[in-house]
């Protein structure tokens, strides 16, 4: 889904989207430019596939 800058602002006002820290200069016509800092969060898939049941 692509949101326009107006829609991004509307969703931020509703609290649906949270951008911290927020800088209006980073808001494009249909995007928000992010900048990587010293730390980068990564996520691991913790879902495990159930073992097949054998008889």
mmCIF entry with sequence, helices, sheets and N, C-alpha, C, O atoms, coordinates in Angstrom:
data_MODEL
# 
_entry.id   MODEL 
# 
_entity.id                         1 
_entity.type                       polymer 
_entity.pdbx_number_of_molecules   1 
# 
_entity_poly.entity_id                      1 
_entity_poly.type                           'polypeptide(L)' 
_entity_poly.nstd_linkage                   no 
_entity_poly.nstd_monomer                   no 
_entity_poly.pdbx_seq_one_letter_code       
;(UNK)(UNK)(UNK)(UNK)(UNK)(UNK)(UNK)(UNK)(UNK)(UNK)(UNK)(UNK)(UNK)(UNK)(UNK)(UNK)
(UNK)(UNK)(UNK)(UNK)(UNK)(UNK)(UNK)(UNK)(UNK)(UNK)(UNK)(UNK)(UNK)(UNK)(UNK)(UNK)
(UNK)(UNK)(UNK)(UNK)(UNK)(UNK)(UNK)(UNK)(UNK)(UNK)(UNK)(UNK)(UNK)(UNK)(UNK)(UNK)
(UNK)(UNK)(UNK)(UNK)(UNK)(UNK)(UNK)
;
_entity_poly.pdbx_seq_one_letter_code_can   XXXXXXXXXXXXXXXXXXXXXXXXXXXXXXXXXXXXXXXXXXXXXXXXXXXXXXX 
_entity_poly.pdbx_strand_id                 A 
# 
loop_
_entity_poly_seq.entity_id 
_entity_poly_seq.num 
_entity_poly_seq.mon_id 
_entity_poly_seq.hetero 
1 1  UNK n 
1 2  UNK n 
1 3  UNK n 
1 4  UNK n 
1 5  UNK n 
1 6  UNK n 
1 7  UNK n 
1 8  UNK n 
1 9  UNK n 
1 10 UNK n 
1 11 UNK n 
1 12 UNK n 
1 13 UNK n 
1 14 UNK n 
1 15 UNK n 
1 16 UNK n 
1 17 UNK n 
1 18 UNK n 
1 19 UNK n 
1 20 UNK n 
1 21 UNK n 
1 22 UNK n 
1 23 UNK n 
1 24 UNK n 
1 25 UNK n 
1 26 UNK n 
1 27 UNK n 
1 28 UNK n 
1 29 UNK n 
1 30 UNK n 
1 31 UNK n 
1 32 UNK n 
1 33 UNK n 
1 34 UNK n 
1 35 UNK n 
1 36 UNK n 
1 37 UNK n 
1 38 UNK n 
1 39 UNK n 
1 40 UNK n 
1 41 UNK n 
1 42 UNK n 
1 43 UNK n 
1 44 UNK n 
1 45 UNK n 
1 46 UNK n 
1 47 UNK n 
1 48 UNK n 
1 49 UNK n 
1 50 UNK n 
1 51 UNK n 
1 52 UNK n 
1 53 UNK n 
1 54 UNK n 
1 55 UNK n 
# 
_struct_asym.id          A 
_struct_asym.entity_id   1 
# 
loop_
_struct_conf.conf_type_id 
_struct_conf.id 
_struct_conf.pdbx_PDB_helix_id 
_struct_conf.beg_label_comp_id 
_struct_conf.beg_label_asym_id 
_struct_conf.beg_label_seq_id 
_struct_conf.pdbx_beg_PDB_ins_code 
_struct_conf.end_label_comp_id 
_struct_conf.end_label_asym_id 
_struct_conf.end_label_seq_id 
_struct_conf.pdbx_end_PDB_ins_code 
_struct_conf.beg_auth_comp_id 
_struct_conf.beg_auth_asym_id 
_struct_conf.beg_auth_seq_id 
_struct_conf.end_auth_comp_id 
_struct_conf.end_auth_asym_id 
_struct_conf.end_auth_seq_id 
_struct_conf.pdbx_PDB_helix_class 
_struct_conf.details 
_struct_conf.pdbx_PDB_helix_length 
HELX_P HELX_P1 AA1 UNK A 5  ? UNK A 14 ? UNK A 5  UNK A 14 1 ? 10 
HELX_P HELX_P2 AA2 UNK A 24 ? UNK A 26 ? UNK A 24 UNK A 26 5 ? 3  
# 
_struct_conf_type.id          HELX_P 
_struct_conf_type.criteria    ? 
_struct_conf_type.reference   ? 
# 
loop_
_atom_site.group_PDB 
_atom_site.id 
_atom_site.type_symbol 
_atom_site.label_atom_id 
_atom_site.label_alt_id 
_atom_site.label_comp_id 
_atom_site.label_asym_id 
_atom_site.label_entity_id 
_atom_site.label_seq_id 
_atom_site.pdbx_PDB_ins_code 
_atom_site.Cartn_x 
_atom_site.Cartn_y 
_atom_site.Cartn_z 
_atom_site.occupancy 
_atom_site.B_iso_or_equiv 
_atom_site.pdbx_formal_charge 
_atom_site.auth_seq_id 
_atom_site.auth_comp_id 
_atom_site.auth_asym_id 
_atom_site.auth_atom_id 
_atom_site.pdbx_PDB_model_num 
ATOM 1   N N  . UNK A 1 1  ? 0.835  -1.160  0.000  1.00 0.00 ? 1  UNK A N  1 
ATOM 2   C CA . UNK A 1 1  ? 0.000  0.000   0.000  1.00 0.00 ? 1  UNK A CA 1 
ATOM 3   C C  . UNK A 1 1  ? 0.891  1.239   0.000  1.00 0.00 ? 1  UNK A C  1 
ATOM 4   O O  . UNK A 1 1  ? 1.862  1.308   0.754  1.00 0.00 ? 1  UNK A O  1 
ATOM 5   N N  . UNK A 1 2  ? 0.571  2.192   -0.824 1.00 0.00 ? 2  UNK A N  1 
ATOM 6   C CA . UNK A 1 2  ? 1.301  3.447   -0.883 1.00 0.00 ? 2  UNK A CA 1 
ATOM 7   C C  . UNK A 1 2  ? 0.386  4.542   -0.355 1.00 0.00 ? 2  UNK A C  1 
ATOM 8   O O  . UNK A 1 2  ? -0.752 4.690   -0.800 1.00 0.00 ? 2  UNK A O  1 
ATOM 9   N N  . UNK A 1 3  ? 0.902  5.305   0.599  1.00 0.00 ? 3  UNK A N  1 
ATOM 10  C CA . UNK A 1 3  ? 0.125  6.397   1.175  1.00 0.00 ? 3  UNK A CA 1 
ATOM 11  C C  . UNK A 1 3  ? 0.688  7.731   0.702  1.00 0.00 ? 3  UNK A C  1 
ATOM 12  O O  . UNK A 1 3  ? 1.903  7.896   0.594  1.00 0.00 ? 3  UNK A O  1 
ATOM 13  N N  . UNK A 1 4  ? -0.195 8.675   0.422  1.00 0.00 ? 4  UNK A N  1 
ATOM 14  C CA . UNK A 1 4  ? 0.239  10.018  0.055  1.00 0.00 ? 4  UNK A CA 1 
ATOM 15  C C  . UNK A 1 4  ? 0.731  10.746  1.299  1.00 0.00 ? 4  UNK A C  1 
ATOM 16  O O  . UNK A 1 4  ? 0.485  10.308  2.423  1.00 0.00 ? 4  UNK A O  1 
ATOM 17  N N  . UNK A 1 5  ? 1.426  11.857  1.092  1.00 0.00 ? 5  UNK A N  1 
ATOM 18  C CA . UNK A 1 5  ? 1.914  12.628  2.227  1.00 0.00 ? 5  UNK A CA 1 
ATOM 19  C C  . UNK A 1 5  ? 0.768  13.099  3.116  1.00 0.00 ? 5  UNK A C  1 
ATOM 20  O O  . UNK A 1 5  ? 0.895  13.119  4.340  1.00 0.00 ? 5  UNK A O  1 
ATOM 21  N N  . UNK A 1 6  ? -0.337 13.473  2.508  1.00 0.00 ? 6  UNK A N  1 
ATOM 22  C CA . UNK A 1 6  ? -1.501 13.919  3.282  1.00 0.00 ? 6  UNK A CA 1 
ATOM 23  C C  . UNK A 1 6  ? -2.042 12.768  4.117  1.00 0.00 ? 6  UNK A C  1 
ATOM 24  O O  . UNK A 1 6  ? -2.389 12.956  5.283  1.00 0.00 ? 6  UNK A O  1 
ATOM 25  N N  . UNK A 1 7  ? -2.117 11.579  3.529  1.00 0.00 ? 7  UNK A N  1 
ATOM 26  C CA . UNK A 1 7  ? -2.625 10.404  4.252  1.00 0.00 ? 7  UNK A CA 1 
ATOM 27  C C  . UNK A 1 7  ? -1.672 9.988   5.369  1.00 0.00 ? 7  UNK A C  1 
ATOM 28  O O  . UNK A 1 7  ? -2.116 9.574   6.440  1.00 0.00 ? 7  UNK A O  1 
ATOM 29  N N  . UNK A 1 8  ? -0.362 10.096  5.125  1.00 0.00 ? 8  UNK A N  1 
ATOM 30  C CA . UNK A 1 8  ? 0.608  9.789   6.172  1.00 0.00 ? 8  UNK A CA 1 
ATOM 31  C C  . UNK A 1 8  ? 0.395  10.727  7.356  1.00 0.00 ? 8  UNK A C  1 
ATOM 32  O O  . UNK A 1 8  ? 0.394  10.283  8.504  1.00 0.00 ? 8  UNK A O  1 
ATOM 33  N N  . UNK A 1 9  ? 0.217  12.010  7.090  1.00 0.00 ? 9  UNK A N  1 
ATOM 34  C CA . UNK A 1 9  ? -0.015 12.979  8.165  1.00 0.00 ? 9  UNK A CA 1 
ATOM 35  C C  . UNK A 1 9  ? -1.323 12.689  8.900  1.00 0.00 ? 9  UNK A C  1 
ATOM 36  O O  . UNK A 1 9  ? -1.378 12.779  10.127 1.00 0.00 ? 9  UNK A O  1 
ATOM 37  N N  . UNK A 1 10 ? -2.372 12.344  8.156  1.00 0.00 ? 10 UNK A N  1 
ATOM 38  C CA . UNK A 1 10 ? -3.659 12.010  8.787  1.00 0.00 ? 10 UNK A CA 1 
ATOM 39  C C  . UNK A 1 10 ? -3.516 10.812  9.720  1.00 0.00 ? 10 UNK A C  1 
ATOM 40  O O  . UNK A 1 10 ? -4.021 10.827  10.843 1.00 0.00 ? 10 UNK A O  1 
ATOM 41  N N  . UNK A 1 11 ? -2.829 9.780   9.251  1.00 0.00 ? 11 UNK A N  1 
ATOM 42  C CA . UNK A 1 11 ? -2.644 8.577   10.057 1.00 0.00 ? 11 UNK A CA 1 
ATOM 43  C C  . UNK A 1 11 ? -1.761 8.851   11.274 1.00 0.00 ? 11 UNK A C  1 
ATOM 44  O O  . UNK A 1 11 ? -1.960 8.250   12.329 1.00 0.00 ? 11 UNK A O  1 
ATOM 45  N N  . UNK A 1 12 ? -0.794 9.750   11.136 1.00 0.00 ? 12 UNK A N  1 
ATOM 46  C CA . UNK A 1 12 ? 0.027  10.134  12.280 1.00 0.00 ? 12 UNK A CA 1 
ATOM 47  C C  . UNK A 1 12 ? -0.812 10.850  13.332 1.00 0.00 ? 12 UNK A C  1 
ATOM 48  O O  . UNK A 1 12 ? -0.637 10.624  14.530 1.00 0.00 ? 12 UNK A O  1 
ATOM 49  N N  . UNK A 1 13 ? -1.721 11.711  12.888 1.00 0.00 ? 13 UNK A N  1 
ATOM 50  C CA . UNK A 1 13 ? -2.604 12.426  13.813 1.00 0.00 ? 13 UNK A CA 1 
ATOM 51  C C  . UNK A 1 13 ? -3.526 11.460  14.551 1.00 0.00 ? 13 UNK A C  1 
ATOM 52  O O  . UNK A 1 13 ? -3.838 11.668  15.724 1.00 0.00 ? 13 UNK A O  1 
ATOM 53  N N  . UNK A 1 14 ? -3.962 10.400  13.863 1.00 0.00 ? 14 UNK A N  1 
ATOM 54  C CA . UNK A 1 14 ? -4.819 9.380   14.489 1.00 0.00 ? 14 UNK A CA 1 
ATOM 55  C C  . UNK A 1 14 ? -4.016 8.445   15.389 1.00 0.00 ? 14 UNK A C  1 
ATOM 56  O O  . UNK A 1 14 ? -4.587 7.764   16.240 1.00 0.00 ? 14 UNK A O  1 
ATOM 57  N N  . UNK A 1 15 ? -2.707 8.408   15.210 1.00 0.00 ? 15 UNK A N  1 
ATOM 58  C CA . UNK A 1 15 ? -1.867 7.511   15.988 1.00 0.00 ? 15 UNK A CA 1 
ATOM 59  C C  . UNK A 1 15 ? -1.668 6.152   15.347 1.00 0.00 ? 15 UNK A C  1 
ATOM 60  O O  . UNK A 1 15 ? -1.051 5.270   15.944 1.00 0.00 ? 15 UNK A O  1 
ATOM 61  N N  . UNK A 1 16 ? -2.183 5.970   14.137 1.00 0.00 ? 16 UNK A N  1 
ATOM 62  C CA . UNK A 1 16 ? -2.028 4.713   13.411 1.00 0.00 ? 16 UNK A CA 1 
ATOM 63  C C  . UNK A 1 16 ? -0.577 4.516   12.964 1.00 0.00 ? 16 UNK A C  1 
ATOM 64  O O  . UNK A 1 16 ? -0.062 3.399   12.944 1.00 0.00 ? 16 UNK A O  1 
ATOM 65  N N  . UNK A 1 17 ? 0.062  5.622   12.608 1.00 0.00 ? 17 UNK A N  1 
ATOM 66  C CA . UNK A 1 17 ? 1.464  5.610   12.198 1.00 0.00 ? 17 UNK A CA 1 
ATOM 67  C C  . UNK A 1 17 ? 2.247  6.465   13.187 1.00 0.00 ? 17 UNK A C  1 
ATOM 68  O O  . UNK A 1 17 ? 1.840  7.583   13.506 1.00 0.00 ? 17 UNK A O  1 
ATOM 69  N N  . UNK A 1 18 ? 3.369  5.940   13.672 1.00 0.00 ? 18 UNK A N  1 
ATOM 70  C CA . UNK A 1 18 ? 4.232  6.684   14.578 1.00 0.00 ? 18 UNK A CA 1 
ATOM 71  C C  . UNK A 1 18 ? 5.623  6.758   13.959 1.00 0.00 ? 18 UNK A C  1 
ATOM 72  O O  . UNK A 1 18 ? 6.219  5.731   13.637 1.00 0.00 ? 18 UNK A O  1 
ATOM 73  N N  . UNK A 1 19 ? 6.132  7.959   13.794 1.00 0.00 ? 19 UNK A N  1 
ATOM 74  C CA . UNK A 1 19 ? 7.477  8.167   13.271 1.00 0.00 ? 19 UNK A CA 1 
ATOM 75  C C  . UNK A 1 19 ? 8.218  9.031   14.286 1.00 0.00 ? 19 UNK A C  1 
ATOM 76  O O  . UNK A 1 19 ? 7.864  10.188  14.511 1.00 0.00 ? 19 UNK A O  1 
ATOM 77  N N  . UNK A 1 20 ? 9.250  8.454   14.894 1.00 0.00 ? 20 UNK A N  1 
ATOM 78  C CA . UNK A 1 20 ? 10.054 9.188   15.880 1.00 0.00 ? 20 UNK A CA 1 
ATOM 79  C C  . UNK A 1 20 ? 11.514 8.964   15.579 1.00 0.00 ? 20 UNK A C  1 
ATOM 80  O O  . UNK A 1 20 ? 11.918 7.808   15.453 1.00 0.00 ? 20 UNK A O  1 
ATOM 81  N N  . UNK A 1 21 ? 12.309 9.957   15.458 1.00 0.00 ? 21 UNK A N  1 
ATOM 82  C CA . UNK A 1 21 ? 11.917 11.370  15.424 1.00 0.00 ? 21 UNK A CA 1 
ATOM 83  C C  . UNK A 1 21 ? 11.311 11.716  14.064 1.00 0.00 ? 21 UNK A C  1 
ATOM 84  O O  . UNK A 1 21 ? 11.676 11.129  13.045 1.00 0.00 ? 21 UNK A O  1 
ATOM 85  N N  . UNK A 1 22 ? 10.404 12.652  14.059 1.00 0.00 ? 22 UNK A N  1 
ATOM 86  C CA . UNK A 1 22 ? 9.718  13.065  12.834 1.00 0.00 ? 22 UNK A CA 1 
ATOM 87  C C  . UNK A 1 22 ? 10.292 14.387  12.353 1.00 0.00 ? 22 UNK A C  1 
ATOM 88  O O  . UNK A 1 22 ? 10.491 15.309  13.144 1.00 0.00 ? 22 UNK A O  1 
ATOM 89  N N  . UNK A 1 23 ? 10.554 14.477  11.071 1.00 0.00 ? 23 UNK A N  1 
ATOM 90  C CA . UNK A 1 23 ? 11.039 15.704  10.449 1.00 0.00 ? 23 UNK A CA 1 
ATOM 91  C C  . UNK A 1 23 ? 10.223 15.928  9.186  1.00 0.00 ? 23 UNK A C  1 
ATOM 92  O O  . UNK A 1 23 ? 10.281 15.116  8.263  1.00 0.00 ? 23 UNK A O  1 
ATOM 93  N N  . UNK A 1 24 ? 9.477  16.998  9.132  1.00 0.00 ? 24 UNK A N  1 
ATOM 94  C CA . UNK A 1 24 ? 8.609  17.298  7.984  1.00 0.00 ? 24 UNK A CA 1 
ATOM 95  C C  . UNK A 1 24 ? 9.389  17.319  6.670  1.00 0.00 ? 24 UNK A C  1 
ATOM 96  O O  . UNK A 1 24 ? 8.840  17.000  5.615  1.00 0.00 ? 24 UNK A O  1 
ATOM 97  N N  . UNK A 1 25 ? 10.662 17.693  6.732  1.00 0.00 ? 25 UNK A N  1 
ATOM 98  C CA . UNK A 1 25 ? 11.508 17.738  5.538  1.00 0.00 ? 25 UNK A CA 1 
ATOM 99  C C  . UNK A 1 25 ? 11.712 16.352  4.916  1.00 0.00 ? 25 UNK A C  1 
ATOM 100 O O  . UNK A 1 25 ? 12.034 16.252  3.732  1.00 0.00 ? 25 UNK A O  1 
ATOM 101 N N  . UNK A 1 26 ? 11.530 15.293  5.693  1.00 0.00 ? 26 UNK A N  1 
ATOM 102 C CA . UNK A 1 26 ? 11.731 13.922  5.194  1.00 0.00 ? 26 UNK A CA 1 
ATOM 103 C C  . UNK A 1 26 ? 10.473 13.341  4.554  1.00 0.00 ? 26 UNK A C  1 
ATOM 104 O O  . UNK A 1 26 ? 10.515 12.250  3.985  1.00 0.00 ? 26 UNK A O  1 
ATOM 105 N N  . UNK A 1 27 ? 9.356  14.060  4.642  1.00 0.00 ? 27 UNK A N  1 
ATOM 106 C CA . UNK A 1 27 ? 8.098  13.576  4.085  1.00 0.00 ? 27 UNK A CA 1 
ATOM 107 C C  . UNK A 1 27 ? 8.017  13.932  2.618  1.00 0.00 ? 27 UNK A C  1 
ATOM 108 O O  . UNK A 1 27 ? 8.013  15.106  2.251  1.00 0.00 ? 27 UNK A O  1 
ATOM 109 N N  . UNK A 1 28 ? 7.950  12.894  1.769  1.00 0.00 ? 28 UNK A N  1 
ATOM 110 C CA . UNK A 1 28 ? 7.830  13.105  0.331  1.00 0.00 ? 28 UNK A CA 1 
ATOM 111 C C  . UNK A 1 28 ? 6.375  13.025  -0.090 1.00 0.00 ? 28 UNK A C  1 
ATOM 112 O O  . UNK A 1 28 ? 5.487  12.954  0.761  1.00 0.00 ? 28 UNK A O  1 
ATOM 113 N N  . UNK A 1 29 ? 6.119  13.034  -1.387 1.00 0.00 ? 29 UNK A N  1 
ATOM 114 C CA . UNK A 1 29 ? 4.744  13.009  -1.880 1.00 0.00 ? 29 UNK A CA 1 
ATOM 115 C C  . UNK A 1 29 ? 4.038  11.684  -1.582 1.00 0.00 ? 29 UNK A C  1 
ATOM 116 O O  . UNK A 1 29 ? 2.814  11.653  -1.455 1.00 0.00 ? 29 UNK A O  1 
ATOM 117 N N  . UNK A 1 30 ? 4.799  10.589  -1.469 1.00 0.00 ? 30 UNK A N  1 
ATOM 118 C CA . UNK A 1 30 ? 4.187  9.302   -1.113 1.00 0.00 ? 30 UNK A CA 1 
ATOM 119 C C  . UNK A 1 30 ? 5.180  8.423   -0.353 1.00 0.00 ? 30 UNK A C  1 
ATOM 120 O O  . UNK A 1 30 ? 5.180  7.200   -0.497 1.00 0.00 ? 30 UNK A O  1 
ATOM 121 N N  . UNK A 1 31 ? 6.029  9.066   0.460  1.00 0.00 ? 31 UNK A N  1 
ATOM 122 C CA . UNK A 1 31 ? 7.014  8.299   1.216  1.00 0.00 ? 31 UNK A CA 1 
ATOM 123 C C  . UNK A 1 31 ? 7.560  9.138   2.369  1.00 0.00 ? 31 UNK A C  1 
ATOM 124 O O  . UNK A 1 31 ? 7.332  10.345  2.448  1.00 0.00 ? 31 UNK A O  1 
ATOM 125 N N  . UNK A 1 32 ? 8.284  8.467   3.252  1.00 0.00 ? 32 UNK A N  1 
ATOM 126 C CA . UNK A 1 32 ? 9.017  9.153   4.310  1.00 0.00 ? 32 UNK A CA 1 
ATOM 127 C C  . UNK A 1 32 ? 10.453 8.650   4.248  1.00 0.00 ? 32 UNK A C  1 
ATOM 128 O O  . UNK A 1 32 ? 10.701 7.451   4.371  1.00 0.00 ? 32 UNK A O  1 
ATOM 129 N N  . UNK A 1 33 ? 11.387 9.556   4.061  1.00 0.00 ? 33 UNK A N  1 
ATOM 130 C CA . UNK A 1 33 ? 12.803 9.191   3.971  1.00 0.00 ? 33 UNK A CA 1 
ATOM 131 C C  . UNK A 1 33 ? 13.343 8.903   5.364  1.00 0.00 ? 33 UNK A C  1 
ATOM 132 O O  . UNK A 1 33 ? 13.196 9.715   6.277  1.00 0.00 ? 33 UNK A O  1 
ATOM 133 N N  . UNK A 1 34 ? 13.962 7.751   5.518  1.00 0.00 ? 34 UNK A N  1 
ATOM 134 C CA . UNK A 1 34 ? 14.551 7.403   6.801  1.00 0.00 ? 34 UNK A CA 1 
ATOM 135 C C  . UNK A 1 34 ? 16.068 7.424   6.678  1.00 0.00 ? 34 UNK A C  1 
ATOM 136 O O  . UNK A 1 34 ? 16.622 7.309   5.584  1.00 0.00 ? 34 UNK A O  1 
ATOM 137 N N  . UNK A 1 35 ? 16.714 7.569   7.803  1.00 0.00 ? 35 UNK A N  1 
ATOM 138 C CA . UNK A 1 35 ? 18.169 7.609   7.845  1.00 0.00 ? 35 UNK A CA 1 
ATOM 139 C C  . UNK A 1 35 ? 18.627 6.604   8.883  1.00 0.00 ? 35 UNK A C  1 
ATOM 140 O O  . UNK A 1 35 ? 18.139 6.598   10.012 1.00 0.00 ? 35 UNK A O  1 
ATOM 141 N N  . UNK A 1 36 ? 19.560 5.761   8.499  1.00 0.00 ? 36 UNK A N  1 
ATOM 142 C CA . UNK A 1 36 ? 20.062 4.768   9.428  1.00 0.00 ? 36 UNK A CA 1 
ATOM 143 C C  . UNK A 1 36 ? 21.015 5.425   10.415 1.00 0.00 ? 36 UNK A C  1 
ATOM 144 O O  . UNK A 1 36 ? 21.785 6.319   10.067 1.00 0.00 ? 36 UNK A O  1 
ATOM 145 N N  . UNK A 1 37 ? 20.941 4.960   11.644 1.00 0.00 ? 37 UNK A N  1 
ATOM 146 C CA . UNK A 1 37 ? 21.812 5.486   12.679 1.00 0.00 ? 37 UNK A CA 1 
ATOM 147 C C  . UNK A 1 37 ? 22.858 4.471   13.070 1.00 0.00 ? 37 UNK A C  1 
ATOM 148 O O  . UNK A 1 37 ? 23.242 3.608   12.280 1.00 0.00 ? 37 UNK A O  1 
ATOM 149 N N  . UNK A 1 38 ? 23.312 4.587   14.298 1.00 0.00 ? 38 UNK A N  1 
ATOM 150 C CA . UNK A 1 38 ? 24.359 3.719   14.796 1.00 0.00 ? 38 UNK A CA 1 
ATOM 151 C C  . UNK A 1 38 ? 23.870 2.281   14.962 1.00 0.00 ? 38 UNK A C  1 
ATOM 152 O O  . UNK A 1 38 ? 24.650 1.344   14.787 1.00 0.00 ? 38 UNK A O  1 
ATOM 153 N N  . UNK A 1 39 ? 22.624 2.096   15.287 1.00 0.00 ? 39 UNK A N  1 
ATOM 154 C CA . UNK A 1 39 ? 22.057 0.767   15.550 1.00 0.00 ? 39 UNK A CA 1 
ATOM 155 C C  . UNK A 1 39 ? 20.964 0.443   14.544 1.00 0.00 ? 39 UNK A C  1 
ATOM 156 O O  . UNK A 1 39 ? 20.226 1.326   14.107 1.00 0.00 ? 39 UNK A O  1 
ATOM 157 N N  . UNK A 1 40 ? 20.867 -0.817  14.186 1.00 0.00 ? 40 UNK A N  1 
ATOM 158 C CA . UNK A 1 40 ? 19.837 -1.280  13.264 1.00 0.00 ? 40 UNK A CA 1 
ATOM 159 C C  . UNK A 1 40 ? 19.165 -2.500  13.877 1.00 0.00 ? 40 UNK A C  1 
ATOM 160 O O  . UNK A 1 40 ? 19.830 -3.486  14.197 1.00 0.00 ? 40 UNK A O  1 
ATOM 161 N N  . UNK A 1 41 ? 17.861 -2.435  14.040 1.00 0.00 ? 41 UNK A N  1 
ATOM 162 C CA . UNK A 1 41 ? 17.117 -3.565  14.608 1.00 0.00 ? 41 UNK A CA 1 
ATOM 163 C C  . UNK A 1 41 ? 16.865 -4.597  13.518 1.00 0.00 ? 41 UNK A C  1 
ATOM 164 O O  . UNK A 1 41 ? 16.524 -4.251  12.387 1.00 0.00 ? 41 UNK A O  1 
ATOM 165 N N  . UNK A 1 42 ? 17.035 -5.855  13.867 1.00 0.00 ? 42 UNK A N  1 
ATOM 166 C CA . UNK A 1 42 ? 16.696 -6.939  12.954 1.00 0.00 ? 42 UNK A CA 1 
ATOM 167 C C  . UNK A 1 42 ? 15.749 -7.882  13.677 1.00 0.00 ? 42 UNK A C  1 
ATOM 168 O O  . UNK A 1 42 ? 15.760 -7.966  14.905 1.00 0.00 ? 42 UNK A O  1 
ATOM 169 N N  . UNK A 1 43 ? 14.952 -8.572  12.931 1.00 0.00 ? 43 UNK A N  1 
ATOM 170 C CA . UNK A 1 43 ? 13.961 -9.461  13.511 1.00 0.00 ? 43 UNK A CA 1 
ATOM 171 C C  . UNK A 1 43 ? 14.166 -10.866 12.994 1.00 0.00 ? 43 UNK A C  1 
ATOM 172 O O  . UNK A 1 43 ? 14.503 -11.076 11.829 1.00 0.00 ? 43 UNK A O  1 
ATOM 173 N N  . UNK A 1 44 ? 13.959 -11.818 13.870 1.00 0.00 ? 44 UNK A N  1 
ATOM 174 C CA . UNK A 1 44 ? 14.083 -13.220 13.484 1.00 0.00 ? 44 UNK A CA 1 
ATOM 175 C C  . UNK A 1 44 ? 12.701 -13.853 13.455 1.00 0.00 ? 44 UNK A C  1 
ATOM 176 O O  . UNK A 1 44 ? 11.836 -13.529 14.269 1.00 0.00 ? 44 UNK A O  1 
ATOM 177 N N  . UNK A 1 45 ? 12.510 -14.743 12.522 1.00 0.00 ? 45 UNK A N  1 
ATOM 178 C CA . UNK A 1 45 ? 11.255 -15.470 12.442 1.00 0.00 ? 45 UNK A CA 1 
ATOM 179 C C  . UNK A 1 45 ? 11.240 -16.506 13.567 1.00 0.00 ? 45 UNK A C  1 
ATOM 180 O O  . UNK A 1 45 ? 12.024 -17.455 13.549 1.00 0.00 ? 45 UNK A O  1 
ATOM 181 N N  . UNK A 1 46 ? 10.361 -16.327 14.531 1.00 0.00 ? 46 UNK A N  1 
ATOM 182 C CA . UNK A 1 46 ? 10.296 -17.260 15.660 1.00 0.00 ? 46 UNK A CA 1 
ATOM 183 C C  . UNK A 1 46 ? 9.208  -18.303 15.468 1.00 0.00 ? 46 UNK A C  1 
ATOM 184 O O  . UNK A 1 46 ? 8.993  -19.157 16.329 1.00 0.00 ? 46 UNK A O  1 
ATOM 185 N N  . UNK A 1 47 ? 8.527  -18.228 14.339 1.00 0.00 ? 47 UNK A N  1 
ATOM 186 C CA . UNK A 1 47 ? 7.486  -19.210 14.059 1.00 0.00 ? 47 UNK A CA 1 
ATOM 187 C C  . UNK A 1 47 ? 8.148  -20.509 13.628 1.00 0.00 ? 47 UNK A C  1 
ATOM 188 O O  . UNK A 1 47 ? 8.988  -20.519 12.728 1.00 0.00 ? 47 UNK A O  1 
ATOM 189 N N  . UNK A 1 48 ? 7.766  -21.609 14.277 1.00 0.00 ? 48 UNK A N  1 
ATOM 190 C CA . UNK A 1 48 ? 8.323  -22.887 13.859 1.00 0.00 ? 48 UNK A CA 1 
ATOM 191 C C  . UNK A 1 48 ? 7.252  -23.712 13.160 1.00 0.00 ? 48 UNK A C  1 
ATOM 192 O O  . UNK A 1 48 ? 6.101  -23.753 13.596 1.00 0.00 ? 48 UNK A O  1 
ATOM 193 N N  . UNK A 1 49 ? 7.630  -24.350 12.104 1.00 0.00 ? 49 UNK A N  1 
ATOM 194 C CA . UNK A 1 49 ? 6.724  -25.176 11.334 1.00 0.00 ? 49 UNK A CA 1 
ATOM 195 C C  . UNK A 1 49 ? 6.453  -26.459 12.113 1.00 0.00 ? 49 UNK A C  1 
ATOM 196 O O  . UNK A 1 49 ? 7.390  -27.134 12.540 1.00 0.00 ? 49 UNK A O  1 
ATOM 197 N N  . UNK A 1 50 ? 5.181  -26.801 12.299 1.00 0.00 ? 50 UNK A N  1 
ATOM 198 C CA . UNK A 1 50 ? 4.874  -28.030 13.034 1.00 0.00 ? 50 UNK A CA 1 
ATOM 199 C C  . UNK A 1 50 ? 5.453  -29.265 12.317 1.00 0.00 ? 50 UNK A C  1 
ATOM 200 O O  . UNK A 1 50 ? 5.437  -29.352 11.089 1.00 0.00 ? 50 UNK A O  1 
ATOM 201 N N  . UNK A 1 51 ? 5.948  -30.186 13.093 1.00 0.00 ? 51 UNK A N  1 
ATOM 202 C CA . UNK A 1 51 ? 6.473  -31.431 12.520 1.00 0.00 ? 51 UNK A CA 1 
ATOM 203 C C  . UNK A 1 51 ? 5.299  -32.226 11.967 1.00 0.00 ? 51 UNK A C  1 
ATOM 204 O O  . UNK A 1 51 ? 4.210  -32.222 12.540 1.00 0.00 ? 51 UNK A O  1 
ATOM 205 N N  . UNK A 1 52 ? 5.528  -32.896 10.868 1.00 0.00 ? 52 UNK A N  1 
ATOM 206 C CA . UNK A 1 52 ? 4.441  -33.687 10.289 1.00 0.00 ? 52 UNK A CA 1 
ATOM 207 C C  . UNK A 1 52 ? 4.128  -34.871 11.204 1.00 0.00 ? 52 UNK A C  1 
ATOM 208 O O  . UNK A 1 52 ? 5.013  -35.436 11.848 1.00 0.00 ? 52 UNK A O  1 
ATOM 209 N N  . UNK A 1 53 ? 2.894  -35.214 11.239 1.00 0.00 ? 53 UNK A N  1 
ATOM 210 C CA . UNK A 1 53 ? 2.440  -36.336 12.060 1.00 0.00 ? 53 UNK A CA 1 
ATOM 211 C C  . UNK A 1 53 ? 2.554  -37.632 11.250 1.00 0.00 ? 53 UNK A C  1 
ATOM 212 O O  . UNK A 1 53 ? 1.971  -37.749 10.172 1.00 0.00 ? 53 UNK A O  1 
ATOM 213 N N  . UNK A 1 54 ? 3.277  -38.562 11.756 1.00 0.00 ? 54 UNK A N  1 
ATOM 214 C CA . UNK A 1 54 ? 3.430  -39.855 11.063 1.00 0.00 ? 54 UNK A CA 1 
ATOM 215 C C  . UNK A 1 54 ? 2.766  -40.929 11.891 1.00 0.00 ? 54 UNK A C  1 
ATOM 216 O O  . UNK A 1 54 ? 2.726  -40.843 13.118 1.00 0.00 ? 54 UNK A O  1 
ATOM 217 N N  . UNK A 1 55 ? 2.249  -41.933 11.227 1.00 0.00 ? 55 UNK A N  1 
ATOM 218 C CA . UNK A 1 55 ? 1.584  -43.028 11.941 1.00 0.00 ? 55 UNK A CA 1 
ATOM 219 C C  . UNK A 1 55 ? 2.446  -44.251 11.949 1.00 0.00 ? 55 UNK A C  1 
ATOM 220 O O  . UNK A 1 55 ? 2.056  -45.278 12.505 1.00 0.00 ? 55 UNK A O  1 
# 
